[in-house]
Amino acid sequence: VLAPRDDADQAAAFARASGARWAALAGADSAPGLLRDLLTPTAAG
């Protein structure tokens, strides 16, 4: 069982990694691109 702070650290690390990937794929300010990537996991990975 992870402590709450470990969950938060994991979430923050995931957000940084996925955010950087989305920025590279779609542009940091491309909301439609972000939504498309969120809704289509196969396209993102």
N, C-alpha and C positions, 0 to 999 in steps of 0.2 A: 504494500500500500504506500503510495506516494504522499508526502506531506503537501499541504496546500501550496507552500512556496515552491516546491519542486514542480507542481503542476503549472504554476504561473511562469516559472522559468522555462519550462518546455513550451508553453504556449507562446511566450515572447520569442524564443528561438525559432519556432516554426513560422511565426508571423514575419520575422526578419528574412528567413530563407525563402519562404514562398513569395513574400513581397518583392524581393530582389528578382526572383524568377519571373513573376508577372511583369515587372517593370521591363525586363529584357525582352519578353515575348510581345507585350502589347503596348508598352509605354506606361509610365507611372500614372498618368492622368486619364487612362483609357478605361472608364467605368464599364462600358459594354464588354470590353475584352476581359476585365476582371470577372464579371458575371458569367461570361461564356466559359472561362477556365474553371470557375467554381462549380458550374453545372455539368461540365463534361470532364470528369477525372481522367479519361483516357487521353484527351488532348493535352492535359498538363503533365501526364507521366506515363 
